[in-house]
Amino acid sequence: MTSKPRIPRKRAKRHVETDQFDAFTRRILRAYARRVAAGDVEALAPLAALSAEVDAVVRLAVAGLRRNPYSYSWDEIARRLGVSKQAAQQRYGDKSDRHALDSRLLESGLSVSVATLAQVFADHHPGSPAASRCPDCGYPYPDKVLDCPTNATVRPLLLRRRGEDRDAVARLTPDQLADLHKPTTARLTRAAVRQAASPTPDPNRQSALPLFNLSGKDPAQ
């Protein structure tokens, strides 16, 4: 009597919750850090390089959440990340999003108030000591640049119109006020920002805000 060949049973697919993935990943990273700390100095650079990998996979996750059938808004994504809408859009959006001006400027156009200019300038100010990215929109500062495209636009406008609303300007911190009144540095910064924000101009793409430009002049004039 011959026995029937044994047919292996398929293992039931195990469903792993997202929080379990999160906990597992954190344990792996901590274990990796302990191995490096135990004297493996050559592994320090690959460990540090993981931050770029994490940033890349977060971009992929955000891109998936933005697409159908989920279609999460930038507001919803920003709330989960604990940042502003502009910061989320600039850091994780496509190239057309990353150098967009602050939405408050887009909405106000030529009617923008000094109070709005001052608030936008304060929100996008790099701080002291200066951060490596704009604290509001996430713009990565290139060498010798301390303005994101938004503040490179706002700075000359606010400087020229500061007398219209002295109370609003007075709400800036001493560091922000001092930085606002550095015309030489501002000109150098704006020139560098123009080059960094638009390295390869697209002839088919219109400017996001024709009412403003980085020179601070109103096109209507």
Backbone as JSON Lines, residues from 0, in Angstrom:
{"i":0,"aa":"M","n":[0.85,-1.2,0.0],"ca":[0.0,0.0,0.0],"c":[0.88,1.24,0.0]}
{"i":1,"aa":"T","n":[0.68,2.04,-1.03],"ca":[1.49,3.27,-1.13],"c":[0.77,4.43,-0.47]}
{"i":2,"aa":"S","n":[1.55,5.2,0.24],"ca":[0.96,6.37,0.92],"c":[0.88,7.55,-0.05]}
{"i":3,"aa":"K","n":[-0.11,8.36,0.16],"ca":[-0.28,9.54,-0.68],"c":[0.81,10.57,-0.36]}
{"i":4,"aa":"P","n":[1.29,11.21,-1.4],"ca":[2.32,12.23,-1.14],"c":[1.76,13.35,-0.26]}
{"i":5,"aa":"R","n":[2.6,13.79,0.64],"ca":[2.16,14.83,1.58],"c":[2.19,16.19,0.9]}
{"i":6,"aa":"I","n":[1.07,16.83,0.93],"ca":[0.97,18.16,0.33],"c":[1.13,19.2,1.45]}
{"i":7,"aa":"P","n":[2.17,19.99,1.36],"ca":[2.37,20.97,2.44],"c":[1.23,21.98,2.48]}
{"i":8,"aa":"R","n":[0.83,22.27,3.68],"ca":[-0.23,23.26,3.85],"c":[0.34,24.67,3.76]}
{"i":9,"aa":"K","n":[-0.42,25.5,3.11],"ca":[0.01,26.89,3.02],"c":[-0.16,27.58,4.37]}
{"i":10,"aa":"R","n":[0.88,28.31,4.73],"ca":[0.81,29.04,5.99],"c":[-0.13,30.24,5.84]}
{"i":11,"aa":"A","n":[-0.97,30.39,6.82],"ca":[-1.9,31.52,6.79],"c":[-1.14,32.83,6.79]}
{"i":12,"aa":"K","n":[-1.57,33.73,5.95],"ca":[-0.91,35.03,5.86],"c":[-1.13,35.8,7.14]}
{"i":13,"aa":"R","n":[-0.04,36.24,7.73],"ca":[-0.11,36.96,8.99],"c":[-0.25,38.45,8.74]}
{"i":14,"aa":"H","n":[-1.24,39.03,9.35],"ca":[-1.45,40.48,9.21],"c":[-0.74,41.19,10.35]}
{"i":15,"aa":"V","n":[0.17,42.07,10.0],"ca":[0.93,42.81,11.0],"c":[0.44,44.25,11.02]}
{"i":16,"aa":"E","n":[0.07,44.7,12.2],"ca":[-0.42,46.06,12.34],"c":[0.73,47.06,12.15]}
{"i":17,"aa":"T","n":[0.37,48.26,11.73],"ca":[1.39,49.28,11.48],"c":[2.18,49.61,12.73]}
{"i":18,"aa":"D","n":[1.52,49.65,13.9],"ca":[2.25,49.99,15.13],"c":[3.27,48.91,15.48]}
{"i":19,"aa":"Q","n":[3.03,47.65,15.05],"ca":[4.01,46.59,15.27],"c":[5.23,46.79,14.38]}
{"i":20,"aa":"F","n":[4.99,47.21,13.14],"ca":[6.11,47.56,12.26],"c":[6.93,48.68,12.88]}
{"i":21,"aa":"D","n":[6.26,49.68,13.41],"ca":[6.93,50.83,14.01],"c":[7.81,50.38,15.17]}
{"i":22,"aa":"A","n":[7.26,49.57,16.06],"ca":[8.03,49.11,17.22],"c":[9.22,48.26,16.79]}
{"i":23,"aa":"F","n":[9.01,47.38,15.81],"ca":[10.1,46.53,15.33],"c":[11.22,47.36,14.72]}
{"i":24,"aa":"T","n":[10.86,48.36,13.9],"ca":[11.86,49.21,13.27],"c":[12.67,49.97,14.31]}
{"i":25,"aa":"R","n":[12.01,50.47,15.33],"ca":[12.72,51.2,16.39],"c":[13.69,50.28,17.14]}
{"i":26,"aa":"R","n":[13.28,49.03,17.37],"ca":[14.17,48.09,18.06],"c":[15.42,47.81,17.22]}
{"i":27,"aa":"I","n":[15.22,47.65,15.9],"ca":[16.35,47.41,15.0],"c":[17.33,48.59,15.02]}
{"i":28,"aa":"L","n":[16.78,49.81,14.98],"ca":[17.64,50.99,14.97],"c":[18.42,51.13,16.27]}
{"i":29,"aa":"R","n":[17.76,50.86,17.39],"ca":[18.46,50.94,18.68],"c":[19.55,49.87,18.77]}
{"i":30,"aa":"A","n":[19.27,48.68,18.24],"ca":[20.28,47.62,18.25],"c":[21.47,47.99,17.37]}
{"i":31,"aa":"Y","n":[21.17,48.6,16.23],"ca":[22.22,49.07,15.32],"c":[23.1,50.1,16.03]}
{"i":32,"aa":"A","n":[22.48,51.04,16.72],"ca":[23.24,52.07,17.43],"c":[24.11,51.46,18.52]}
{"i":33,"aa":"R","n":[23.6,50.43,19.21],"ca":[24.4,49.79,20.28],"c":[25.62,49.09,19.69]}
{"i":34,"aa":"R","n":[25.48,48.47,18.51],"ca":[26.61,47.81,17.86],"c":[27.68,48.83,17.48]}
{"i":35,"aa":"V","n":[27.24,49.97,16.95],"ca":[28.21,51.01,16.58],"c":[28.88,51.56,17.83]}
{"i":36,"aa":"A","n":[28.09,51.79,18.88],"ca":[28.63,52.34,20.12],"c":[29.61,51.39,20.78]}
{"i":37,"aa":"A","n":[29.54,50.11,20.44],"ca":[30.44,49.12,21.05],"c":[31.8,49.09,20.37]}
{"i":38,"aa":"G","n":[32.09,50.06,19.52],"ca":[33.42,50.18,18.96],"c":[33.51,50.07,17.45]}
{"i":39,"aa":"D","n":[32.38,49.88,16.77],"ca":[32.4,49.73,15.31],"c":[32.33,51.12,14.65]}
{"i":40,"aa":"V","n":[33.43,51.84,14.68],"ca":[33.44,53.22,14.2],"c":[33.19,53.29,12.69]}
{"i":41,"aa":"E","n":[33.57,52.26,11.93],"ca":[33.37,52.27,10.49],"c":[31.89,52.25,10.1]}
{"i":42,"aa":"A","n":[31.04,51.78,11.02],"ca":[29.61,51.7,10.74],"c":[28.88,53.0,11.09]}
{"i":43,"aa":"L","n":[29.6,53.98,11.63],"ca":[28.96,55.23,12.03],"c":[28.37,55.97,10.83]}
{"i":44,"aa":"A","n":[29.12,56.06,9.74],"ca":[28.63,56.78,8.56],"c":[27.4,56.11,7.96]}
{"i":45,"aa":"P","n":[27.38,54.77,7.76],"ca":[26.15,54.15,7.25],"c":[24.95,54.35,8.18]}
{"i":46,"aa":"L","n":[25.19,54.37,9.5],"ca":[24.1,54.61,10.44],"c":[23.54,56.01,10.25]}
{"i":47,"aa":"A","n":[24.43,57.01,10.14],"ca":[23.97,58.38,9.96],"c":[23.24,58.55,8.62]}
{"i":48,"aa":"A","n":[23.66,57.78,7.6],"ca":[23.04,57.9,6.27],"c":[21.61,57.39,6.26]}
{"i":49,"aa":"L","n":[21.21,56.66,7.3],"ca":[19.83,56.17,7.36],"c":[18.82,57.31,7.43]}
{"i":50,"aa":"S","n":[19.24,58.48,7.92],"ca":[18.3,59.6,8.0],"c":[17.81,60.0,6.62]}
{"i":51,"aa":"A","n":[18.73,59.96,5.62],"ca":[18.32,60.28,4.25],"c":[17.37,59.21,3.71]}
{"i":52,"aa":"E","n":[17.61,57.95,4.1],"ca":[16.73,56.87,3.66],"c":[15.34,57.03,4.25]}
{"i":53,"aa":"V","n":[15.28,57.41,5.54],"ca":[14.0,57.64,6.19],"c":[13.25,58.77,5.51]}
{"i":54,"aa":"D","n":[13.96,59.85,5.19],"ca":[13.32,60.98,4.51],"c":[12.75,60.54,3.16]}
{"i":55,"aa":"A","n":[13.49,59.68,2.45],"ca":[13.03,59.22,1.14],"c":[11.77,58.37,1.25]}
{"i":56,"aa":"V","n":[11.73,57.48,2.25],"ca":[10.55,56.62,2.36],"c":[9.34,57.4,2.88]}
{"i":57,"aa":"V","n":[9.58,58.45,3.67],"ca":[8.47,59.29,4.1],"c":[7.87,60.0,2.88]}
{"i":58,"aa":"R","n":[8.73,60.44,1.96],"ca":[8.22,61.05,0.73],"c":[7.34,60.08,-0.04]}
{"i":59,"aa":"L","n":[7.76,58.81,-0.1],"ca":[6.96,57.81,-0.8],"c":[5.62,57.61,-0.11]}
{"i":60,"aa":"A","n":[5.65,57.58,1.23],"ca":[4.41,57.39,1.98],"c":[3.46,58.57,1.76]}
{"i":61,"aa":"V","n":[4.01,59.79,1.8],"ca":[3.18,60.98,1.59],"c":[2.6,60.99,0.18]}
{"i":62,"aa":"A","n":[3.42,60.61,-0.8],"ca":[2.94,60.58,-2.18],"c":[1.77,59.61,-2.32]}
{"i":63,"aa":"G","n":[1.85,58.46,-1.63],"ca":[0.75,57.51,-1.67],"c":[-0.51,58.03,-1.01]}
{"i":64,"aa":"L","n":[-0.34,58.74,0.1],"ca":[-1.5,59.31,0.8],"c":[-2.16,60.42,-0.01]}
{"i":65,"aa":"R","n":[-1.37,61.11,-0.84],"ca":[-1.9,62.2,-1.64],"c":[-2.7,61.69,-2.85]}
{"i":66,"aa":"R","n":[-2.38,60.47,-3.31],"ca":[-3.03,59.94,-4.51],"c":[-4.38,59.29,-4.18]}
{"i":67,"aa":"N","n":[-5.18,59.07,-5.24],"ca":[-6.42,58.32,-5.1],"c":[-6.09,56.88,-4.7]}
{"i":68,"aa":"P","n":[-6.93,56.23,-3.91],"ca":[-8.27,56.68,-3.48],"c":[-8.28,57.46,-2.17]}
{"i":69,"aa":"Y","n":[-7.06,57.78,-1.61],"ca":[-7.03,58.43,-0.29],"c":[-7.16,59.94,-0.4]}
{"i":70,"aa":"S","n":[-6.3,60.55,-1.24],"ca":[-6.38,61.98,-1.54],"c":[-6.39,62.85,-0.28]}
{"i":71,"aa":"Y","n":[-5.48,62.57,0.65],"ca":[-5.38,63.41,1.85],"c":[-4.84,64.78,1.46]}
{"i":72,"aa":"S","n":[-5.37,65.81,2.11],"ca":[-4.93,67.17,1.82],"c":[-3.6,67.44,2.52]}
{"i":73,"aa":"W","n":[-2.93,68.52,2.11],"ca":[-1.68,68.92,2.78],"c":[-1.95,69.32,4.21]}
{"i":74,"aa":"D","n":[-3.13,69.89,4.49],"ca":[-3.47,70.25,5.88],"c":[-3.51,69.0,6.76]}
{"i":75,"aa":"E","n":[-4.15,67.94,6.25],"ca":[-4.27,66.7,7.03],"c":[-2.91,66.05,7.25]}
{"i":76,"aa":"I","n":[-2.08,66.06,6.23],"ca":[-0.73,65.48,6.36],"c":[0.12,66.31,7.32]}
{"i":77,"aa":"A","n":[0.04,67.64,7.21],"ca":[0.84,68.52,8.07],"c":[0.48,68.34,9.54]}
{"i":78,"aa":"R","n":[-0.82,68.16,9.83],"ca":[-1.23,67.97,11.24],"c":[-0.61,66.72,11.82]}
{"i":79,"aa":"R","n":[-0.52,65.66,11.04],"ca":[0.09,64.41,11.53],"c":[1.59,64.56,11.74]}
{"i":80,"aa":"L","n":[2.22,65.41,10.94],"ca":[3.66,65.61,11.05],"c":[4.02,66.68,12.08]}
{"i":81,"aa":"G","n":[3.02,67.43,12.54],"ca":[3.28,68.47,13.52],"c":[4.0,69.67,12.94]}
{"i":82,"aa":"V","n":[3.76,69.96,11.64],"ca":[4.39,71.11,10.99],"c":[3.3,71.91,10.29]}
{"i":83,"aa":"S","n":[3.7,73.03,9.71],"ca":[2.73,73.83,8.96],"c":[2.45,73.19,7.61]}
{"i":84,"aa":"K","n":[1.35,73.61,7.0],"ca":[1.0,73.11,5.67],"c":[2.11,73.4,4.67]}
{"i":85,"aa":"Q","n":[2.68,74.63,4.75],"ca":[3.73,75.0,3.82],"c":[4.96,74.13,4.0]}
{"i":86,"aa":"A","n":[5.31,73.83,5.27],"ca":[6.5,73.02,5.53],"c":[6.34,71.61,4.96]}
{"i":87,"aa":"A","n":[5.16,71.02,5.15],"ca":[4.9,69.67,4.62],"c":[4.95,69.67,3.1]}
{"i":88,"aa":"Q","n":[4.35,70.68,2.5],"ca":[4.28,70.75,1.04],"c":[5.65,70.98,0.43]}
{"i":89,"aa":"Q","n":[6.45,71.84,1.08],"ca":[7.77,72.15,0.54],"c":[8.71,70.95,0.67]}
{"i":90,"aa":"R","n":[8.6,70.22,1.79],"ca":[9.54,69.13,2.03],"c":[9.17,67.85,1.3]}
{"i":91,"aa":"Y","n":[7.86,67.55,1.24],"ca":[7.45,66.26,0.71],"c":[6.67,66.35,-0.6]}
{"i":92,"aa":"G","n":[6.41,67.57,-1.08],"ca":[5.69,67.7,-2.34],"c":[6.61,67.51,-3.53]}
{"i":93,"aa":"D","n":[6.05,67.59,-4.74],"ca":[6.89,67.48,-5.92],"c":[7.63,68.8,-6.14]}
{"i":94,"aa":"K","n":[8.43,68.86,-7.19],"ca":[9.3,70.03,-7.4],"c":[8.51,71.32,-7.53]}
{"i":95,"aa":"S","n":[7.31,71.23,-8.09],"ca":[6.51,72.45,-8.26],"c":[5.99,72.96,-6.93]}
{"i":96,"aa":"D","n":[5.95,72.08,-5.89],"ca":[5.48,72.5,-4.57],"c":[6.6,73.09,-3.72]}
{"i":97,"aa":"R","n":[7.83,72.59,-3.9],"ca":[8.88,72.86,-2.93],"c":[9.36,74.29,-2.91]}
{"i":98,"aa":"H","n":[9.18,75.02,-4.02],"ca":[9.64,76.41,-4.05],"c":[8.46,77.38,-4.14]}
{"i":99,"aa":"A","n":[7.27,76.89,-3.77],"ca":[6.1,77.76,-3.81],"c":[6.18,78.79,-2.7]}
{"i":100,"aa":"L","n":[5.63,79.96,-2.94],"ca":[5.61,81.0,-1.93],"c":[4.53,80.7,-0.89]}
{"i":101,"aa":"D","n":[4.67,81.31,0.26],"ca":[3.7,81.15,1.34],"c":[2.3,81.49,0.83]}
{"i":102,"aa":"S","n":[1.33,80.66,1.18],"ca":[-0.04,80.83,0.68],"c":[-0.64,82.17,1.1]}
{"i":103,"aa":"R","n":[-0.16,82.75,2.21],"ca":[-0.69,84.05,2.64],"c":[-0.35,85.15,1.64]}
{"i":104,"aa":"L","n":[0.78,85.01,0.97],"ca":[1.14,85.97,-0.07],"c":[0.31,85.73,-1.32]}
{"i":105,"aa":"L","n":[0.11,84.47,-1.65],"ca":[-0.67,84.14,-2.83],"c":[-2.1,84.64,-2.7]}
{"i":106,"aa":"E","n":[-2.66,84.51,-1.49],"ca":[-4.05,84.91,-1.27],"c":[-4.2,86.43,-1.24]}
{"i":107,"aa":"S","n":[-3.2,87.14,-0.74],"ca":[-3.31,88.59,-0.58],"c":[-2.94,89.37,-1.84]}
{"i":108,"aa":"G","n":[-1.95,88.86,-2.58],"ca":[-1.51,89.58,-3.76],"c":[-1.0,90.97,-3.42]}
{"i":109,"aa":"L","n":[-1.33,91.95,-4.26],"ca":[-0.85,93.31,-4.03],"c":[-1.5,93.98,-2.84]}
{"i":110,"aa":"S","n":[-2.58,93.41,-2.32],"ca":[-3.24,93.99,-1.15],"c":[-2.66,93.48,0.16]}
{"i":111,"aa":"V","n":[-1.54,92.78,0.12],"ca":[-0.95,92.23,1.33],"c":[-0.63,93.35,2.32]}
{"i":112,"aa":"S","n":[-0.95,93.14,3.57],"ca":[-0.72,94.15,4.6],"c":[0.67,94.01,5.18]}
{"i":113,"aa":"V","n":[1.12,95.07,5.84],"ca":[2.42,95.04,6.51],"c":[2.39,94.02,7.64]}
{"i":114,"aa":"A","n":[1.24,93.91,8.33],"ca":[1.13,92.93,9.41],"c":[1.33,91.51,8.89]}
{"i":115,"aa":"T","n":[0.77,91.21,7.71],"ca":[0.96,89.89,7.12],"c":[2.41,89.68,6.7]}
{"i":116,"aa":"L","n":[3.0,90.7,6.09],"ca":[4.41,90.6,5.7],"c":[5.3,90.33,6.9]}
{"i":117,"aa":"A","n":[5.04,91.05,8.0],"ca":[5.85,90.88,9.21],"c":[5.68,89.48,9.78]}
{"i":118,"aa":"Q","n":[4.44,88.97,9.8],"ca":[4.2,87.64,10.35],"c":[4.84,86.57,9.5]}
{"i":119,"aa":"V","n":[4.72,86.7,8.17],"ca":[5.34,85.73,7.26],"c":[6.86,85.77,7.42]}
{"i":120,"aa":"F","n":[7.43,86.98,7.5],"ca":[8.87,87.12,7.68],"c":[9.33,86.43,8.96]}
{"i":121,"aa":"A","n":[8.57,86.62,10.03],"ca":[8.93,85.99,11.31],"c":[8.82,84.47,11.24]}
{"i":122,"aa":"D","n":[7.76,83.98,10.6],"ca":[7.55,82.53,10.52],"c":[8.64,81.84,9.71]}
{"i":123,"aa":"H","n":[9.14,82.53,8.66],"ca":[10.14,81.92,7.77],"c":[11.56,82.35,8.12]}
{"i":124,"aa":"H","n":[11.74,83.08,9.21],"ca":[13.09,83.53,9.58],"c":[13.93,82.34,10.03]}
{"i":125,"aa":"P","n":[15.21,82.27,9.6],"ca":[16.03,81.09,9.93],"c":[16.41,80.96,11.39]}
{"i":126,"aa":"G","n":[16.24,82.04,12.17],"ca":[16.57,81.98,13.59],"c":[18.03,82.31,13.85]}
{"i":127,"aa":"S","n":[18.39,82.29,15.13],"ca":[19.76,82.59,15.53],"c":[20.16,81.65,16.68]}
{"i":128,"aa":"P","n":[21.1,80.75,16.46],"ca":[21.84,80.52,15.21],"c":[20.93,79.97,14.12]}
{"i":129,"aa":"A","n":[21.31,80.22,12.89],"ca":[20.46,79.86,11.75],"c":[20.33,78.35,11.61]}
{"i":130,"aa":"A","n":[19.12,77.91,11.3],"ca":[18.87,76.49,11.05],"c":[19.35,76.12,9.65]}
{"i":131,"aa":"S","n":[19.36,74.82,9.34],"ca":[19.77,74.38,8.01],"c":[18.61,74.41,7.02]}
{"i":132,"aa":"R","n":[17.37,74.48,7.55],"ca":[16.17,74.56,6.73],"c":[15.26,75.66,7.27]}
{"i":133,"aa":"C","n":[14.44,76.22,6.39],"ca":[13.46,77.2,6.85],"c":[12.53,76.53,7.85]}
{"i":134,"aa":"P","n":[12.32,77.13,9.03],"ca":[11.48,76.49,10.04],"c":[10.01,76.39,9.66]}
{"i":135,"aa":"D","n":[9.57,77.16,8.67],"ca":[8.16,77.1,8.26],"c":[7.94,76.26,7.02]}
{"i":136,"aa":"C","n":[8.67,76.54,5.95],"ca":[8.42,75.83,4.69],"c":[9.37,74.68,4.43]}
{"i":137,"aa":"G","n":[10.42,74.54,5.25],"ca":[11.33,73.41,5.09],"c":[12.35,73.57,3.98]}
{"i":138,"aa":"Y","n":[12.45,74.77,3.38],"ca":[13.41,75.01,2.29],"c":[14.84,74.78,2.79]}
{"i":139,"aa":"P","n":[15.62,73.88,2.14],"ca":[17.01,73.65,2.58],"c":[17.91,74.78,2.09]}
{"i":140,"aa":"Y","n":[18.54,75.5,3.03],"ca":[19.37,76.64,2.64],"c":[20.65,76.16,1.95]}
{"i":141,"aa":"P","n":[20.93,76.62,0.72],"ca":[22.23,76.34,0.1],"c":[23.31,77.18,0.8]}
{"i":142,"aa":"D","n":[24.56,77.02,0.37],"ca":[25.66,77.78,0.96],"c":[25.42,79.28,0.82]}
{"i":143,"aa":"K","n":[25.7,80.02,1.89],"ca":[25.61,81.49,1.94],"c":[24.19,82.0,1.75]}
{"i":144,"aa":"V","n":[23.2,81.14,1.94],"ca":[21.8,81.55,1.8],"c":[21.11,81.42,3.13]}
{"i":145,"aa":"L","n":[20.47,82.49,3.57],"ca":[19.72,82.46,4.83],"c":[18.29,82.93,4.61]}
{"i":146,"aa":"D","n":[17.81,82.85,3.41],"ca":[16.42,83.16,3.09],"c":[15.84,82.03,2.25]}
{"i":147,"aa":"C","n":[14.62,81.64,2.55],"ca":[13.88,80.77,1.65],"c":[13.28,81.67,0.56]}
{"i":148,"aa":"P","n":[12.72,81.11,-0.51],"ca":[12.12,81.97,-1.54],"c":[11.05,82.91,-1.01]}
{"i":149,"aa":"T","n":[10.3,82.48,0.0],"ca":[9.26,83.35,0.57],"c":[9.89,84.58,1.21]}
{"i":150,"aa":"N","n":[10.89,84.39,2.08],"ca":[11.47,85.54,2.76],"c":[12.33,86.39,1.84]}
{"i":151,"aa":"A","n":[12.89,85.79,0.79],"ca":[13.61,86.61,-0.18],"c":[12.65,87.55,-0.9]}
{"i":152,"aa":"T","n":[11.39,87.16,-0.99],"ca":[10.37,88.01,-1.6],"c":[9.84,89.03,-0.6]}
{"i":153,"aa":"V","n":[9.62,88.58,0.63],"ca":[9.0,89.43,1.65],"c":[9.96,90.49,2.17]}
{"i":154,"aa":"R","n":[11.24,90.15,2.31],"ca":[12.2,91.05,2.95],"c":[12.21,92.46,2.35]}
{"i":155,"aa":"P","n":[12.41,92.65,1.03],"ca":[12.45,94.02,0.49],"c":[11.11,94.74,0.59]}
{"i":156,"aa":"L","n":[10.02,93.99,0.48],"ca":[8.7,94.62,0.6],"c":[8.47,95.13,2.01]}
{"i":157,"aa":"L","n":[8.8,94.3,3.0],"ca":[8.61,94.7,4.39],"c":[9.54,95.85,4.75]}
{"i":158,"aa":"L","n":[10.77,95.81,4.28],"ca":[11.72,96.88,4.57],"c":[11.23,98.2,4.0]}
{"i":159,"aa":"R","n":[10.69,98.17,2.78],"ca":[10.23,99.4,2.13],"c":[8.96,99.95,2.78]}
{"i":160,"aa":"R","n":[8.09,99.06,3.28],"ca":[6.78,99.5,3.78],"c":[6.71,99.5,5.32]}
{"i":161,"aa":"R","n":[7.83,99.33,5.99],"ca":[7.81,99.17,7.45],"c":[7.19,100.35,8.18]}
{"i":162,"aa":"G","n":[7.25,101.54,7.59],"ca":[6.69,102.72,8.24],"c":[5.17,102.76,8.22]}
{"i":163,"aa":"E","n":[4.52,101.91,7.43],"ca":[3.06,101.92,7.34],"c":[2.39,101.3,8.56]}
{"i":164,"aa":"D","n":[3.1,100.4,9.23],"ca":[2.54,99.76,10.42],"c":[3.68,99.43,11.37]}
{"i":165,"aa":"R","n":[4.1,100.44,12.14],"ca":[5.25,100.28,13.02],"c":[4.97,99.28,14.14]}
{"i":166,"aa":"D","n":[3.72,99.19,14.57],"ca":[3.38,98.24,15.64],"c":[3.6,96.8,15.18]}
{"i":167,"aa":"A","n":[3.21,96.5,13.95],"ca":[3.38,95.13,13.43],"c":[4.86,94.79,13.31]}
{"i":168,"aa":"V","n":[5.65,95.74,12.82],"ca":[7.09,95.51,12.68],"c":[7.75,95.39,14.04]}
{"i":169,"aa":"A","n":[7.26,96.12,15.02],"ca":[7.84,96.08,16.37],"c":[7.65,94.73,17.04]}
{"i":170,"aa":"R","n":[6.72,93.91,16.53],"ca":[6.52,92.59,17.11],"c":[7.58,91.58,16.68]}
{"i":171,"aa":"L","n":[8.43,91.95,15.73],"ca":[9.55,91.1,15.36],"c":[10.55,91.04,16.51]}
{"i":172,"aa":"T","n":[11.27,89.94,16.62],"ca":[12.28,89.82,17.66],"c":[13.47,90.72,17.31]}
{"i":173,"aa":"P","n":[14.34,91.02,18.29],"ca":[15.52,91.83,17.98],"c":[16.38,91.23,16.87]}
{"i":174,"aa":"D","n":[16.54,89.9,16.86],"ca":[17.33,89.25,15.81],"c":[16.68,89.42,14.44]}
{"i":175,"aa":"Q","n":[15.36,89.31,14.4],"ca":[14.64,89.47,13.13],"c":[14.72,90.9,12.63]}
{"i":176,"aa":"L","n":[14.59,91.86,13.55],"ca":[14.69,93.27,13.15],"c":[16.08,93.59,12.62]}
{"i":177,"aa":"A","n":[17.11,93.09,13.31],"ca":[18.48,93.35,12.87],"c":[18.73,92.74,11.49]}
{"i":178,"aa":"D","n":[18.21,91.55,11.29],"ca":[18.39,90.87,10.02],"c":[17.65,91.59,8.89]}
{"i":179,"aa":"L","n":[16.48,92.14,9.2],"ca":[15.7,92.86,8.2],"c":[16.46,94.06,7.66]}
{"i":180,"aa":"H","n":[17.27,94.69,8.51],"ca":[17.96,95.92,8.13],"c":[19.39,95.67,7.65]}
{"i":181,"aa":"K","n":[19.63,94.53,7.0],"ca":[20.95,94.24,6.44],"c":[20.83,94.19,4.93]}
{"i":182,"aa":"P","n":[20.79,95.33,4.27],"ca":[20.54,95.34,2.82],"c":[21.59,94.62,2.0]}
{"i":183,"aa":"T","n":[22.89,94.74,2.38],"ca":[23.94,94.08,1.61],"c":[23.79,92.57,1.68]}
{"i":184,"aa":"T","n":[23.6,92.06,2.89],"ca":[23.4,90.62,3.06],"c":[22.14,90.17,2.34]}
{"i":185,"aa":"A","n":[21.1,91.0,2.4],"ca":[19.83,90.64,1.78],"c":[19.97,90.51,0.27]}
{"i":186,"aa":"R","n":[20.74,91.42,-0.35],"ca":[20.9,91.35,-1.81],"c":[21.65,90.08,-2.2]}
{"i":187,"aa":"L","n":[22.7,89.75,-1.44],"ca":[23.46,88.54,-1.71],"c":[22.57,87.31,-1.54]}
{"i":188,"aa":"T","n":[21.79,87.31,-0.49],"ca":[20.92,86.18,-0.2],"c":[19.88,86.0,-1.29]}
{"i":189,"aa":"R","n":[19.22,87.08,-1.7],"ca":[18.17,86.96,-2.7],"c":[18.72,86.45,-4.03]}
{"i":190,"aa":"A","n":[19.93,86.89,-4.4],"ca":[20.53,86.41,-5.64],"c":[20.79,84.92,-5.57]}
{"i":191,"aa":"A","n":[21.29,84.46,-4.44],"ca":[21.57,83.04,-4.28],"c":[20.29,82.22,-4.26]}
{"i":192,"aa":"V","n":[19.25,82.76,-3.64],"ca":[17.98,82.05,-3.58],"c":[17.39,81.9,-4.97]}
{"i":193,"aa":"R","n":[17.5,82.94,-5.79],"ca":[16.97,82.86,-7.16],"c":[17.61,81.7,-7.91]}
{"i":194,"aa":"Q","n":[18.94,81.57,-7.75],"ca":[19.64,80.51,-8.44],"c":[19.27,79.14,-7.88]}
{"i":195,"aa":"A","n":[19.12,79.04,-6.56],"ca":[18.81,77.75,-5.94],"c":[17.37,77.33,-6.19]}
{"i":196,"aa":"A","n":[16.46,78.29,-6.18],"ca":[15.04,77.96,-6.32],"c":[14.67,77.62,-7.76]}
{"i":197,"aa":"S","n":[15.42,78.13,-8.73],"ca":[15.1,77.87,-10.14],"c":[16.37,77.5,-10.9]}
{"i":198,"aa":"P","n":[16.95,76.33,-10.59],"ca":[18.2,75.95,-11.26],"c":[18.03,75.7,-12.75]}
{"i":199,"aa":"T","n":[16.88,75.19,-13.17],"ca":[16.61,74.94,-14.58],"c":[15.23,75.47,-14.92]}
{"i":200,"aa":"P","n":[15.12,76.7,-15.38],"ca":[13.82,77.3,-15.65],"c":[13.03,76.48,-16.66]}
{"i":201,"aa":"D","n":[11.75,76.32,-16.38],"ca":[10.85,75.59,-17.26],"c":[10.05,76.59,-18.08]}
{"i":202,"aa":"P","n":[10.27,76.66,-19.4],"ca":[9.56,77.66,-20.22],"c":[8.07,77.43,-20.27]}
{"i":203,"aa":"N","n":[7.62,76.21,-19.96],"ca":[6.19,75.9,-20.01],"c":[5.48,76.18,-18.71]}
{"i":204,"aa":"R","n":[6.24,76.58,-17.67],"ca":[5.65,76.79,-16.36],"c":[5.57,78.27,-16.05]}
{"i":205,"aa":"Q","n":[4.39,78.73,-15.66],"ca":[4.2,80.13,-15.3],"c":[4.56,80.34,-13.84]}
{"i":206,"aa":"S","n":[4.92,81.56,-13.51],"ca":[5.26,81.88,-12.13],"c":[4.05,81.69,-11.23]}
{"i":207,"aa":"A","n":[4.32,81.18,-10.0],"ca":[3.22,80.93,-9.07],"c":[2.6,82.24,-8.6]}
{"i":208,"aa":"L","n":[3.39,83.31,-8.59],"ca":[2.87,84.58,-8.07],"c":[3.41,85.73,-8.88]}
{"i":209,"aa":"P","n":[2.75,86.11,-9.96],"ca":[3.26,87.2,-10.78],"c":[3.21,88.55,-10.09]}
{"i":210,"aa":"L","n":[2.49,88.63,-8.97],"ca":[2.37,89.91,-8.29],"c":[3.62,90.24,-7.48]}
{"i":211,"aa":"F","n":[4.5,89.24,-7.26],"ca":[5.71,89.46,-6.49],"c":[6.9,88.96,-7.31]}
{"i":212,"aa":"N","n":[8.05,89.52,-7.03],"ca":[9.28,88.94,-7.55],"c":[10.37,89.13,-6.53]}
{"i":213,"aa":"L","n":[11.5,88.45,-6.73],"ca":[12.56,88.46,-5.71],"c":[13.29,89.77,-5.62]}
{"i":214,"aa":"S","n":[13.05,90.69,-6.52],"ca":[13.69,92.0,-6.4],"c":[12.91,92.93,-5.51]}
{"i":215,"aa":"G","n":[11.68,92.52,-5.16],"ca":[10.86,93.33,-4.28],"c":[10.1,94.42,-4.98]}
{"i":216,"aa":"K","n":[10.12,94.44,-6.33],"ca":[9.4,95.48,-7.07],"c":[8.05,94.96,-7.51]}
{"i":217,"aa":"D","n":[7.07,95.8,-7.47],"ca":[5.73,95.42,-7.93],"c":[5.7,95.51,-9.45]}
{"i":218,"aa":"P","n":[5.32,94.43,-10.17],"ca":[5.28,94.46,-11.63],"c":[4.35,95.52,-12.18]}
{"i":219,"aa":"A","n":[3.33,95.91,-11.39],"ca":[2.37,96.89,-11.87],"c":[2.97,98.28,-11.97]}
{"i":220,"aa":"Q","n":[4.13,98.47,-11.31],"ca":[4.7,99.81,-11.32],"c":[5.53,100.03,-12.58]}
